Amino acid sequence: ATNGQFSTAAGALNPIDNLGTGSVGINYWADLAGNESMVLPASPVVGDSIRVKAPSNCGAAGTITISPLTVAHSIDGASSIILESPHAAVEMVYVTTNLWKVF
C-alpha cells in the first residue's frame, strides 16, 4: 500500500526451509540442517512486512542468510543479513523502491 500503512496478510504463518522465498507475514524454520538461506520476494509492494523466526538450533548448527531475490534491492543498504542465534527473529518492511528496512 502506498498510503504508509503496513500490508500484513492476516494469519499468514509460513513454514520455510532452505532456499525458500519468504512470504508476507510470519516465516519460520522448524529446524536447521547446517547453514541455510532464504530470499525475499522479487516484486514486493511498499508496506509489505516479512517476519522471520529462527529455530532453537540456529547458531552452532548453522545460520540463516536472508537476501533480496532482486539484485537492485537491499536490506538496510546491505546485500544480505544473517540470523545466527537460537530463536533469532527479524522483521523486514519494504519501505520504498529497492529498499527493505529491518525493524
Residue pairs with C-beta under 8 A, 6 or more apart in sequence:
1 7
1 45
1 46
1 47
2 46
2 47
4 47
5 47
6 47
6 49
6 93
7 24
7 45
7 47
7 48
7 49
8 24
8 25
8 49
9 23
9 24
9 25
11 25
12 23
12 24
12 25
12 26
13 25
13 26
13 28
14 22
14 23
14 25
14 26
14 27
14 28
15 27
15 28
15 29
15 30
16 22
16 23
16 27
16 28
16 29
16 38
16 52
17 29
17 36
18 33
18 36
18 37
18 38
19 36
19 37
19 38
19 39
20 27
20 38
20 39
21 38
21 39
21 40
21 41
21 69
22 38
22 39
22 40
22 41
22 50
22 52
22 66
23 41
23 50
24 41
24 48
24 49
24 50
25 49
25 50
25 51
26 51
26 53
27 38
27 50
27 51
27 52
27 53
28 52
28 53
28 55
29 36
29 53
29 54
29 55
29 58
29 64
30 55
31 55
31 57
32 54
32 55
32 57
32 58
32 61
32 62
32 63
32 64
33 61
33 62
34 61
34 62
35 62
35 63
35 64
35 65
36 62
36 63
36 64
36 65
37 64
37 65
37 66
37 67
38 52
38 64
38 65
38 66
38 67
39 66
39 67
39 68
39 69
40 50
40 66
40 67
40 68
40 69
40 73
40 75
40 92
40 100
41 48
41 50
41 69
42 69
42 70
43 70
44 73
44 94
44 100
45 94
46 94
46 95
46 96
46 97
47 93
47 94
48 93
48 94
49 91
49 92
49 93
50 91
50 92
50 93
51 89
51 90
51 91
51 92
52 64
52 66
52 83
52 89
52 90
52 91
52 92
53 87
53 88
53 89
54 64
54 83
54 85
54 86
54 87
54 88
54 89
55 86
55 87
56 86
56 87
57 86
58 64
58 83
58 84
58 85
58 86
58 87
58 88
59 84
59 85
59 86
63 82
63 83
63 84
64 82
64 83
64 84
64 88
65 80
65 81
65 82
66 75
66 80
66 81
66 82
66 83
66 90
66 92
67 75
67 79
67 80
68 74
68 75
68 79
68 80
68 100
70 98
72 98
73 98
73 99
73 100
74 98
74 99
74 100
75 81
75 92
75 100
75 101
75 102
76 100
76 101
76 102
81 90
81 102
83 89
83 90
90 102
91 102
91 103
92 100
92 101
92 102
92 103
93 100
93 101
93 103
94 100
95 101
